[in-house]
Amino acid sequence: MTNARSTKRAEQSTTGTVTGGWRPVAGFTWELFFIAVAWVIAFAAIPVTLFWMTRGTSPSALFWTAFWGYFAITYKLTAWLSDRYRERQLKTLLSAQDLLGGDTRPHVLYLRSFKDDETTSRLLNLSTEEQELAVTMLEIGPFIAFGEPGEKSPDPGAARMYVEEEQWQDKIENLMSNAQLVVARIANSKSFWWEISTAISVLRPERLVLLLPADQNVYEEFRRRANEVFPCQLPDHEFQLPGFRFSTSHISSEGLLYFESDWTPHLQTLKSPNFRQNYWTPGVPTFKVALRPVYKQLGIDWKRPPLQPLQILPLIILLIFTVSIFYVAALQLNALMELIRKHF
């Protein structure tokens, strides 16, 4: 399941954390560098061309063929480089055993319905939702989950472990008992309710986090059944309609539930923090900001996600493009007015 290089990356440091820079995502690589350079050149060519035209130059058909051909080539190159980037991530996967062997901190256990992997393993940008969650959770502890029996290869994200079907309940209960944190995606399956009931019985409340579904009906059904299991009443929440989620995150979860030591529940909506997202794991700051009170309850140092200057680049490009359009329009309007004055 892992190669020699990924195993080497799991060597233990003196602090008990994984060394060698292992992350569930590949980070900024040469593939992303060339994607960025190609698109910066492409968009920079637009205002330059417009300005050139305002000087009275009429580009030839050959120029326009090359201009639009470059955009087409850049689009194809981006798709090819993106595929290479995803292949790179698959080569760096670790098994749960390798990760736990190289990181002595208490682990973070991720529980979800296997069918939810279809959503969380879907590419959002250059990473998946589970990868973004994994990057966040690695600040708390090694992030592990059970793999689906029979799968050919695990999705990037939580490090996978596999057990026989008749042993999974004993294994989960043992992992819960020793976990720094248990993160569970809300579902309504029989196995999920067994997992939640077990978590309530073996965990301190502040060590449980629930990820809300995006569907309000699913959450309401969960709330109704939760009254029979939880020692508290879960909060109501008004879900926003998809078309009105201007400030919410791209992540499929609506938010998260965490608990105080007396089981007092708190619901945090996931919102994207402005100018603190990068382009390959944009969901990490979203998760981290929402989890701030969880960090505090666990006694883990929380640091605000840093500002990302590159987030300003699209705004600058858009501004330049808009100014160029208005400038060209103003010149054309002025030429038209001059023509009207001469003839009328």
N, C-alpha and C positions, 0 to 999 in steps of 0.2 A: 504493500500500500504506500510505502514511502521509499524514496531512493536514498543513496548514500549521502548526497548533499543535504537533503532535508533533515536527515537524522543528525548530521553534524551540526546543523543549525540549532538543534535542541539541546546542545550542551549546556550544563547548568553553570550559572555564574555564582559568585560568592554571595550574592544577595538572594539567590533562590529563584531568579527569573530567567526566562529563556534568553539566551544571548545569540549573537550573530544577526540580529535585526529581523528575525522571522516575524512576519505579519500575514494575516489571511488574504491580503491583497499585495500585488507586486509593487505598488507605489509608482513614483515617477520614473519611467524607464525611457530607453531610446525610442521605443515605439510612440509613446506619448509626446516626446520632444519633437519628432518629425511631423506628427499630426498637428501640433500647435504651430510649428513654423509654416507648414503648408497653408493653414487657414488664415494665419496672420497676413501672409503675402497675398492671399486671395482677396481678403476684405480690404487690405490697404490699397489694392489696385483700383478699387471702385472710385474713391475720391480723387485719386491721381488721374484716372481717366476722365472724370467729369471736369476737373480743373483744366486738363489738356484741351478738352472740347471747348471750354469757354475762351480759349486763346484763338479760336477761329479754325482749329484743326478738325478735319473730318476724317475719323479713322477709316481705314480701308476694310474691305470684306475679309482680307487675310488677318488683319488685327482682331476683328471680332470673332473670327473662327478660333484664333489662338486664345483669346480672352475666355470665351465660354468653354473651350476645350480644356483649359487649365482647371476650371471649376469641376468639370466632369472627372478629370484625372484625379484631382484632390479628393473628390467624393469616393472614388473607387479605392484610392490609396488608403483613405481613412478606414474603410471597411476591412481591407486586408491587414493593416497594422493592428486594428482592434482585435481581429481573430488571433494574431500572433501574441498580443498582450494577454488574452484569455488563456491561450495555451501555456504561456509562461506561468500563470497563476496555478494551473493544474499541476505543474511540475514541482511546486513548492508545498504541496499538501502534507500535513502531518497527521498521523493517527493520534487518537486520544492517549494511547499508551506512551507514545514518544513525547507528546506535549507534557503530560503529567510527569514523565521521567526527567524532564529538563526544567520544570518549574514547580518549586516546592510550596508555593502559596496554595491556600484552599481554593478549590476550583469553583467555577460558575457552571451550573448545570442548565442546559437549555432543553425545554420540553415543548413539543409541538406535535400536531397531527402530521403524519407523513404526507398527506395530500396538500398540506400548506406549503411544502417544499416547491410545488409548482409555481407558487406566487413569489416566495422569498428567494428562489434561485433564479428568477427572471432578471435579466440584465436591465438596470435602470439607466446607467450611464456606462462606465467601464467597470462597474462592480455590481454586485447584487445586494439586496436588502440584508441577507444573512451575513454577508461579508462585512457590511457596515456595522451591524450589530456586534459581530465578533471583534472588530477593531476596537470598539468602545469597551466591550467587556474584558478585553485583555488587560486593561488598566486595573481591573478589580481582581482578576484571577484567570487561570487558564480556562478557556471556554470550550466545553465539551458537550456532545450530544450523542444519542444513539442513532446509528445508521439504519436505513431500511433494509431488512433482510433480503438478500438476493440482488441488491443494486450493483451494477458493474463498477461504478466509481462514484465516490461521494461528491456532492457539490461543494465548492469552496465556501468556507465560513467556519462554523464550529468544527473542531476536530472530532472525528467519528470513532465510536467503539461499537462492537457487535457482540451480541449475546444470543444464546438459544432462547426460544420463545418461552420455555417453561422457567427460565431463570430471570427474566427481565424485571419482574416485580421486586424480587429480593435485591437485585443489583441497583435498581432505582432507589429503593428505600435506603440502602447503604450509602449511595452517592449523595442523597439528600441530607442525610445525617451529618455528613462531613463537608457540606458545601458552604462556601462563603456566601453564595447567592443562588437562588433558583429562579430562572426566568421562564415563564410559560405563556405560550400563545393561546388565548382563549378558544376553546372548541366545545362541542357538546357531545363528544363520543363517550362511550362507556369507559375506555381506558383513560381518557383525560380526567374524568371525574374520580376515578380511583387514584390517579396521580395527585390531584388537588387535595383529596381527603387525606392522603398519606402526608403530603407537604404540611398541611395544617396540624397534623398530629406530631410531626417530628421536627418542624422548623420553628425558630423564633419568628414572629411576624415580620420584623424588619428585614428578614432574609428571603422574602418572597416578593417577586414583581410579576404582574400580569400584563401582557400586551393585549390591548383591546383590538377587536376586529374592526374592519372598516364598515361593516353592516350593522346598523342599529338594531335590527330585528334579532340578530345573533346575540348581541350584547344583552338585550332585554330578556331573551330566553335564558341566558346564562345567569342574569341577576335573579330571576325567579327561582331557578334551581339552587342558586348559591345560598338562599335563605335557609335551606335545610342542612347546609354544610358549614358555612362560615359562622363564626361567633359574632359577626357584625352584619349590618345591612350595607350592601354596596351602593355607592352613590348613583343617582340618576345622571344622565348626560344627554344633551341635545346634540345629535350629530348634524354637521353641516351637510347640505346637499353638495354633491361632487362639483357642480358647476359654480358654486360659490366659495370654494376653498382657495381663496386667493393667497392667504398667508399660511396655509397648512403645508405639511411636508409631502414629498413625493412618496413617502413610505406607506405601505399598505395598512399599517396599524393606525388607528385613530389617535391612540394615546396609550398611557400606561397607568396601572394602579399599583401603589405601594402602601405599606401599612406601618403604623407606629407600633411600639412595643405592646400596647393594649388592644391591638387590632383596629385602631381607628384608620379608616381607609382614606386615601387621597388620590384624586384622579388628575393626571397631567396630560394635557393635549400636546401632541407633537407639532411643533412649529419650526419652520426653517429660520435660523438666525442669519440676519443679513450680513453679507460680506465676510462670513466666517466659514464658508464651505469651499473645499477644493473641487476639482473637476473629476477626480477618480473615486472619491468616497464622500460625496456631498451629504450623506445621511449621518455621518459620525457626529458632527456638531449638534445635529438635531437630537439624537439619542442622548448625548452627553449633557446638554442643557436640561432636558427633561429629567435626567437621573440625578441631578445635583443633590436633592434631599436624600436620595438613597446612599450616595457617597458619604454624606454627613453622618447618617445613621450607622454606617459600617465603619466609621472612623478612618475613611480613606481620603487623602488630600484631593480636592477637586480644583482644577484650573480651567478658567474660561478658555474655550477654543480660540486660538489666535486669529487675528484678522488676516485675510487672504488678499493681498494686493492685486493678484491676477483676476479677482472677481470684478475689479473696476474696469478691466480691459474691455469687456463687451460693451459697457456703458460708454467708454471713450470712443470705441469704433462706431457705435450707434449715433453718438453725438456728431462725430465727424461726418458720417454719412448723411445725417439729417441736415446739418449746416451746408454741406455740399449741394444737396438737392435744392434747398431754398436759394442758395447762391446762384446756381444755374438757372432756376426758375425766374429769379429777379432779373438776371441778365437777359433772358429771353423776353421777359415782359417789357424791359426797357427798350430792347431792339424793336419790339412790336409797336410800342408807343412812338418811337422815332419814325418808323415807317408810316404810321397813321398821320403824324404831323406833316410829313413831307407830301403826302398825297391828298390831304384834306385841309 
